[in-house]
C-alpha cells in the first residue's frame, strides 16, 4: 500500500463541517498533540530573545544565539531528510522530540538558577537546533503519510492554523510570565509540552515505512536527493524562493525584542503583543486554506502571499507606533503562511514520494539554515546603516522573488494538475 494512502480504518466518518484532513483519525490526534508544543515553542521564542537581550544588552548576542539555533539546519536537515526516507518517521520523531524537550528543560534550569551565560545558552541552542533540524523533515513528511494526496493542502493548512493560533496564545502568555515569573518558566512549559506528542506517537500514530525505502547508504541518498533537486525545475524554483524568504525576510524575527525596545519603547508585555498579533493573519489564512484550499490555488498563494508579506514587513520596519506595527504583523503572518503552505505542498504532492524526506530536508536546510545567517547579516549591516532600513530593502526583494517564482512554467503548470 502506498504510504501516502492511509488505511481505510483511519478515515472513519466525521461531521461534514470538519476540515477534510481531520476526518483521518491518526492525523487528527497528531494535529491536536502539536498544540501544547506550539504554544510552548512560541513562549520560548519570545522568552529566549528577551532573556539574551536582558542578559547581555547586545543585539549582536541576540543574533549569535539565533544563529546557534538555526545553523545546525545547514549541516543536518538534509541528512535528516535522507534518514526520513529510510526509517519510519514515527521512530525518528520519538528520539528528536525527546531531545528537544530535554534541551528546553536545560534552558529552564539555567534561567531559574541564575547560572546562565551567553556561552551556556548558545550551547543549548545548538543542541536544540540540531535536534530540530533532524526532526522537521520527518515531521513534515509524516503529514503526507497520514492523509491522502488530495488532503495534503488541507492538512498543511491545518498545521498552519495551529501554528498561528498558538502564536497568538503563546506570546501573550510569555509576555505575562516574563513580567511576573521570568523567562525560566516559559522554557519549562515547552519542556513539559513535549510529553504530549510523544504519547500520541507511541499510542496512536502508525509505524508507516517510507515509500520504496532505499537500501543505499545515507551518503548515496543525499546525492540522489541533491541530483533530483538540481534536475527538477519545480524544486529549484521553490528552493530559490525559500532561500530569499528565509535570508532576507524571516531573519528579521530575532530583532523583534530590539524593535520593541528601540522603536516602540516597550518591554516584555509589548513584545508579547507583537508576537501574538502576528499570529492573527496566519490564523485567517490558515482557516481559509484548510476549508477551501485546492491544489490549483498553490500558485496564487505563492505570488500573492509574497506581495502581502513584502508590504507588511516594509511597513513594520518603518513603524514607530503600535497602530502601524500591529496591522503590519498581521499582513506578514498572512503572507508567510500562504507562501509556506504553497511551497511545502508543492514538495509533498508534485515530487517523487520516495524522495519526499530528502526534498523536505533540502527545504529545511535552505529555509532554516539561511534564516540565522540573514539575522547575522542584518546585524553586521545594521552597524553601518539603520538596521530596520536594511530589513525594508530585504522585504521588497522577497516580494519580487515570490512573483518571479510563481510565474515559472514548472510552478504554473501545477495549477492545472
Secondary structure, 3 states (H helix, E strand, C coil): CCCCCCCHHHCCCCCCCCCHHHHCHHHHHHHHHHHHHHHHHHHHHHHHHHHHHHHHCCHHHHHHHHHHHHHHHHHHHHHHHHHHCCCCHHHHHHHHHHHHHHHHHHHHHHHHHCCCCHHHHHHHHHHHHHHHHHHHHHHHHHHHHHCCHHHHHHHHHHHHHHHHHHHHHHHHHHHHHHHHCCHHHHHHHHHHHHHHHHHHHHHCCCCCCCCCCCCCCHHHHHHHHHHHHHHCHHHHHHHHHHHHHHHHHHHHHHHHHHHHHHCCCCCHHHHHHHHHHHHHHHHHHHHHHHHHCCHHHHHHHHHHHHHHHHHHHHHHHCCCCHHHHHHHHHHHHHHHHHHHHHHHHHHHHCCCHHHHHHHHHHHHHHHHHHHHHHHHHHHHHCCCCCHHHHHHHHHHHHHHHHHHHHCCHHHHHHHHC
